[in-house]
């Protein structure tokens, strides 16, 4: 039985609804702009001789509305997307409104320059941006809430658990608002087809596809098999077509990693090339410069708190205030990490006898109510205060403000080969996995998020992680 699809998932209905909403909001903005211009007279007094009735502006309000709707359509505002991004829609609205307002002002200028107010269209444009921006913000909140409740979620099956398949998994884990739920994956490799990746279930060989489609109520199949599996791919596409299930292919041209592929267009001809890792060259210098400036500022502002924490740690339990531990950094280079001691002195020596209490999977060792943690340590961990001394590691260049968390050598020894990609960049104080669940994630999910960060790094992504880290730290979500 196919999963229920809400009305907004239908492209035609969604487009009509949002055009009607925008028409209402644009005209409301125009009425308010008229009131500001002629009644409120906020910035400019109106000569009574030029006090034009609103009815005279109706044709121009209609023209203004039509132009904005047409430009919004051209900007892709009404295109249905699985990926919900308020920033993208707001930018399209901002750009489209500016274009429409300028065209209208030029038209009015040549029509009857001295009779109609042109500033009213500026007011209307500004108010339209505000109203439509708020409407899209509310839409994003509503859609995300509905998707958290399981409404509008697509059940997706991945065929292929190689590097391309893991790339898709990374994208889904890093973008939960996309409304995709991975029910599992199939692979003919005897190990990959039987080994779960975090919460993603291995469902056996590709030959099980027909049964899995029925048992898991799959809405969509994403094929990530290597290019030489042409016949099998076509067979899968044919099966999905017969069952009226959408199937899509993620290309694995010449067995290149998708993260290394760059698609460009020249005169309508698509061209595929190889791109460099984003965190390199000038980007690396920019990232390092920001690390030094921000870490230095935080150390200066946080020095009184750090001094107080040092004193309180010494008073609560014997031992040093700082805890030093060998960690693995960029390119598997070792360095000494510093943090405030949140456990009793010598806690590392008690680790072996507590192995039965380990609640983490893979190479990690975590206990939610670790008996070695002091009362002050629990408080520091909840607010991540124990991590503050790592700002010195950032200044020394061993770490960055944002990146994968640094593992200990014994953990790296247990890594699968694909896990080691998270060691390609400098480790960070916070990262994509920290804002996506922290200790609540499995290790495989953490690795997927870290590799996604490496492949998709940008200053905007760093800014997003930094801003989302603040509420995570304040509320202590997933921290132990």
ChimeraX attribute file (.defattr): number of C-alpha atoms within 10 A of each C-alpha:
attribute: neighborCount
match mode: 1-to-1
recipient: residues
	/A:1	7
	/A:2	10
	/A:3	13
	/A:4	11
	/A:5	12
	/A:6	11
	/A:7	12
	/A:8	15
	/A:9	13
	/A:10	11
	/A:11	14
	/A:12	13
	/A:13	12
	/A:14	15
	/A:15	17
	/A:16	12
	/A:17	15
	/A:18	16
	/A:19	18
	/A:20	12
	/A:21	13
	/A:22	20
	/A:23	19
	/A:24	13
	/A:25	20
	/A:26	27
	/A:27	18
	/A:28	16
	/A:29	24
	/A:30	29
	/A:31	18
	/A:32	17
	/A:33	23
	/A:34	23
	/A:35	15
	/A:36	17
	/A:37	21
	/A:38	21
	/A:39	13
	/A:40	14
	/A:41	12
	/A:42	10
	/A:43	8
	/A:44	11
	/A:45	11
	/A:46	14
	/A:47	8
	/A:48	8
	/A:49	7
	/A:50	12
	/A:51	14
	/A:52	15
	/A:53	10
	/A:54	13
	/A:55	9
	/A:56	10
	/A:57	17
	/A:58	14
	/A:59	10
	/A:60	18
	/A:61	21
	/A:62	15
	/A:63	16
	/A:64	24
	/A:65	23
	/A:66	15
	/A:67	19
	/A:68	26
	/A:69	23
	/A:70	13
	/A:71	19
	/A:72	24
	/A:73	17
	/A:74	13
	/A:75	16
	/A:76	15
	/A:77	22
	/A:78	19
	/A:79	15
	/A:80	15
	/A:81	12
	/A:82	14
	/A:83	12
	/A:84	19
	/A:85	14
	/A:86	18
	/A:87	12
	/A:88	12
	/A:89	21
	/A:90	20
	/A:91	15
	/A:92	20
	/A:93	26
	/A:94	19
	/A:95	15
	/A:96	24
	/A:97	28
	/A:98	17
	/A:99	16
	/A:100	22
	/A:101	23
	/A:102	16
	/A:103	16
	/A:104	20
	/A:105	21
	/A:106	12
	/A:107	15
	/A:108	18
	/A:109	15
	/A:110	9
	/A:111	11
	/A:112	10
	/A:113	13
	/A:114	11
	/A:115	13
	/A:116	18
	/A:117	20
	/A:118	18
	/A:119	14
	/A:120	22
	/A:121	24
	/A:122	19
	/A:123	19
	/A:124	25
	/A:125	26
	/A:126	18
	/A:127	20
	/A:128	26
	/A:129	23
	/A:130	16
	/A:131	17
	/A:132	22
	/A:133	20
	/A:134	14
	/A:135	17
	/A:136	19
	/A:137	16
	/A:138	13
	/A:139	14
	/A:140	16
	/A:141	13
	/A:142	12
	/A:143	18
	/A:144	19
	/A:145	13
	/A:146	15
	/A:147	18
	/A:148	14
	/A:149	10
	/A:150	13
	/A:151	16
	/A:152	22
	/A:153	21
	/A:154	23
	/A:155	20
	/A:156	22
	/A:157	26
	/A:158	28
	/A:159	25
	/A:160	23
	/A:161	27
	/A:162	16
	/A:163	19
	/A:164	22
	/A:165	22
	/A:166	19
	/A:167	22
	/A:168	21
	/A:169	23
	/A:170	21
	/A:171	17
	/A:172	19
	/A:173	21
	/A:174	21
	/A:175	15
	/A:176	16
	/A:177	19
	/A:178	21
	/A:179	22
	/A:180	21
	/A:181	18
	/A:182	22
	/A:183	19
	/A:184	23
	/A:185	31
	/A:186	25
	/A:187	25
	/A:188	16
	/A:189	15
	/A:190	10
	/A:191	12
	/A:192	19
	/A:193	20
	/A:194	17
	/A:195	17
	/A:196	16
	/A:197	19
	/A:198	17
	/A:199	14
	/A:200	17
	/A:201	16
	/A:202	21
	/A:203	22
	/A:204	21
	/A:205	18
	/A:206	19
	/A:207	13
	/A:208	13
	/A:209	20
	/A:210	13
	/A:211	10
	/A:212	19
	/A:213	20
	/A:214	11
	/A:215	9
	/A:216	13
	/A:217	18
	/A:218	22
	/A:219	21
	/A:220	20
	/A:221	23
	/A:222	20
	/A:223	24
	/A:224	25
	/A:225	24
	/A:226	19
	/A:227	14
	/A:228	12
	/A:229	10
	/A:230	11
	/A:231	10
	/A:232	13
	/A:233	18
	/A:234	11
	/A:235	11
	/A:236	19
	/A:237	19
	/A:238	14
	/A:239	16
	/A:240	20
	/A:241	12
	/A:242	8
	/A:243	11
	/A:244	11
	/A:245	18
	/A:246	14
	/A:247	19
	/A:248	14
	/A:249	14
	/A:250	16
	/A:251	16
	/A:252	18
	/A:253	13
	/A:254	9
	/A:255	13
	/A:256	14
	/A:257	15
	/A:258	19
	/A:259	19
	/A:260	13
	/A:261	15
	/A:262	12
	/A:263	10
	/A:264	11
	/A:265	9
	/A:266	7
	/A:267	5
	/A:268	7
	/A:269	7
	/A:270	9
	/A:271	10
	/A:272	12
	/A:273	9
	/A:274	13
	/A:275	12
	/A:276	12
	/A:277	16
	/A:278	16
	/A:279	21
	/A:280	12
	/A:281	10
	/A:282	10
	/A:283	15
	/A:284	13
	/A:285	12
	/A:286	13
	/A:287	18
	/A:288	17
	/A:289	13
	/A:290	14
	/A:291	20
	/A:292	19
	/A:293	11
	/A:294	15
	/A:295	21
	/A:296	16
	/A:297	13
	/A:298	13
	/A:299	18
	/A:300	10
	/A:301	11
	/A:302	12
	/A:303	14
	/A:304	11
	/A:305	13
	/A:306	17
	/A:307	11
	/A:308	10
	/A:309	19
	/A:310	16
	/A:311	12
	/A:312	13
	/A:313	23
	/A:314	14
	/A:315	11
	/A:316	13
	/A:317	17
	/A:318	10
	/A:319	15
	/A:320	14
	/A:321	20
	/A:322	17
	/A:323	18
	/A:324	14
	/A:325	12
	/A:326	14
	/A:327	22
	/A:328	23
	/A:329	26
	/A:330	18
	/A:331	13
	/A:332	18
	/A:333	12
	/A:334	16
	/A:335	18
	/A:336	14
	/A:337	24
	/A:338	20
	/A:339	19
	/A:340	24
	/A:341	26
	/A:342	24
	/A:343	21
	/A:344	18
	/A:345	17
	/A:346	11
	/A:347	13
	/A:348	11
	/A:349	8
	/A:350	10
	/A:351	14
	/A:352	8
	/A:353	8
	/A:354	13
	/A:355	12
	/A:356	9
	/A:357	14
	/A:358	14
	/A:359	13
	/A:360	16
	/A:361	13
	/A:362	13
	/A:363	16
	/A:364	16
	/A:365	14
	/A:366	14
	/A:367	17
	/A:368	14
	/A:369	10
	/A:370	14
	/A:371	11
	/A:372	18
	/A:373	19
	/A:374	18
	/A:375	13
	/A:376	18
	/A:377	21
	/A:378	18
	/A:379	16
	/A:380	19
	/A:381	18
	/A:382	19
	/A:383	18
	/A:384	19
	/A:385	18
	/A:386	23
	/A:387	17
	/A:388	21
	/A:389	18
	/A:390	23
	/A:391	27
	/A:392	18
	/A:393	22
	/A:394	24
	/A:395	20
	/A:396	11
	/A:397	14
	/A:398	23
	/A:399	27
	/A:400	27
	/A:401	25
	/A:402	23
	/A:403	26
	/A:404	30
	/A:405	25
	/A:406	24
	/A:407	19
	/A:408	18
	/A:409	15
	/A:410	12
	/A:411	14
	/A:412	19
	/A:413	10
	/A:414	12
	/A:415	13
	/A:416	12
	/A:417	8
	/A:418	14
	/A:419	17
	/A:420	15
	/A:421	16
	/A:422	27
	/A:423	24
	/A:424	16
	/A:425	23
	/A:426	24
	/A:427	27
	/A:428	20
	/A:429	20
	/A:430	20
	/A:431	26
	/A:432	28
	/A:433	26
	/A:434	27
	/A:435	21
	/A:436	23
	/A:437	16
	/A:438	19
	/A:439	19
	/A:440	17
	/A:441	18
	/A:442	19
	/A:443	20
	/A:444	22
	/A:445	22
	/A:446	28
	/A:447	23
	/A:448	28
	/A:449	27
	/A:450	27
	/A:451	28
	/A:452	24
	/A:453	26
	/A:454	21
	/A:455	17
	/A:456	14
	/A:457	16
	/A:458	15
	/A:459	12
	/A:460	9
	/A:461	15
	/A:462	19
	/A:463	12
	/A:464	13
	/A:465	20
	/A:466	17
	/A:467	12
	/A:468	16
	/A:469	18
	/A:470	13
	/A:471	12
	/A:472	20
	/A:473	18
	/A:474	11
	/A:475	11
	/A:476	17
	/A:477	18
	/A:478	17
	/A:479	18
	/A:480	21
